[in-house]
Amino acid sequence: MGLALGRREVMSDNHDDHEDHDDPPTNVTLEVGRRLRALRKAKGMSLDDVERSSEGRWSASAIGAYERGFRTLSLPRLHELAAFYDVPVSVLLGQQEALPDKPRKLVLDLEALSNVPEAAAIQRFARSIVLERGDFNGRVLSIRRDDLRAICALLQVDTPAAIAQLEAWGALVDSPAAFE
């Protein structure tokens, strides 16, 4: 029995097309898949781009199956994909990094954001906040809970994925204070 398990572990580490296909998707599998798709799209990548960027580590069809919840990710695979997308595993699992009673304050680096062409909608939104608040320092902007919800809607992702995307763009200033 140990030998068979050892072979299965080796196969699942080296081949992305040997997962169970018959099991119906679970809520967790579907949610992880949804977050994977949101991260990929937020990075402006197609399934083929992922295959090319990973140098064939993941086939486009395998990534698509993970995203649709048709295939279950093993824990090592989950870690590898999190590293590939440059996000903590907790983002893929939908776990909050901060404690609910004291989430960190998010501060946008407006200069860094202005250098990201695919963030045009977020840039326009940030400018509207600046105008509304009369906060014209031009370098940073504190993001409130409602602002973050709007950013999530613009990116069409949940909160962890939106934060991950802003971090990937280098558009967040690290600030440990609580939300306003």
Beta strands, then each sheet from edge to edge (+ up, - down):
strand 1: 106-109
strand 2: 140-143
strand 3: 172-173
sheet 1: 2+ 1- 3+
end
